[in-house]
């Protein structure tokens, strides 16, 4: 069968098969491109790019491709390896001296290859970056506070933050942002003129898809989610037609037409298995007993032959980019509905049709897989409900739980109280909280399929001073410490406490360092930082159970009370002698 015949029969097959499947998965629109033997044999749009306007999808409609972007990040690193600016197996710290994880060995030995094949030892920790206003530099600085679950290089664990690091590294090595590396080394040579890196930018295009999600069994258009900060892990937007150029490059082993865009050696590195994936869910999903990960690509068997692919899921969009090098064929499927497997079912259907392989009901298999996952989630929800202790009450009035709580890696959770209702805001995601039991509340952000339990903890004085949340399922709950009210770090407010205090025959000197740090010079202890607690009480940093409370009478600081594990002691502020 020549390419023209293959194109004709595939178009007819999809016209009869795809509309019904799109309806079952509730997918509004899909862009598809198929490459065979170096030529695009099919490029078309199906359905609508926006359910409100009814505008049709075309082969040039721009979709967010989510984590299918990861292969571009791997290729951006590979391009710089080709140019001698990076090495696959040289420690990242030799390029980024400040790079630091909680595991010191991983910090010292992590290489670009390690970043790109998900073997850092860290689980996902996705909520650390999702919808955050933090910059890339700030996210990288926070990596050192994230808990690993395995030893470095021991286990494959999908990790977006390591791809952020890889893209950041590529940018630093090139002296430009990561986006510029991809644009000049990949987009431009491939003729991907409309592809870009931000949903803000994609909405300026003449032909772009709107994101959609299913909410309460109803298909709705949703807001675009800007994930530019985590860009190297998933922010690229492109059309099916232009993504076909990307697939051609990989099938051509780095060559597009007569142009060698990347070395064949670098392509081989990306296409070679680096880590075995042992989670049986992946085997079940792909219908393969052999699943591994290269650099930016999943690798598994399909009808006994090698397939490389990478999906992408971000708010309102799902994508799959795949190719079979042994058959010189590749498929791009882009949709404007979040977390759907029609991308995979359609891709596998196309491969079987184009290559004349035995037909399988991938649609039915993947539907069953999704139903199974939904069933497991429902069981977990039922278990949580059964664990709840009824008829319990919080230990404090709700207003006592309000405040800002900070974790060095995850940032700040803001708790507010209004009209008898607690709410949590994290990374601009607002979550109304309901009482679960005792000092535990639960809630989740709208549009995110997750519920979190917020456990408040009391200090020895009975005050709410910490908050723990199981943000990453695979590690212990993250502990957030209550932040002092901003007024307690005001220089004018703090200056009134400066002076000397006589306590039980010894002199304690209080001074101000900089604009907002009080120091207490305690005999035998040296200088100790006074951490704002509440009101005019400060805790002694590094000395659990020790605090200083300044007493104010008629607007003047007159006394100090020192609390420690064995009791409370009072002292007078020494009045400065007049000249």
Order of alpha helices (4+ residues) and beta strands (2+ residues): alpha-beta-beta-beta-alpha-alpha-alpha-alpha-alpha-alpha-alpha-beta-beta-alpha-beta-alpha-beta-beta-alpha-beta-alpha-beta-beta-beta-beta-beta-alpha-alpha-beta-beta-beta-beta-beta-beta-beta-beta-alpha-beta-beta-beta-beta-beta-beta-beta-beta
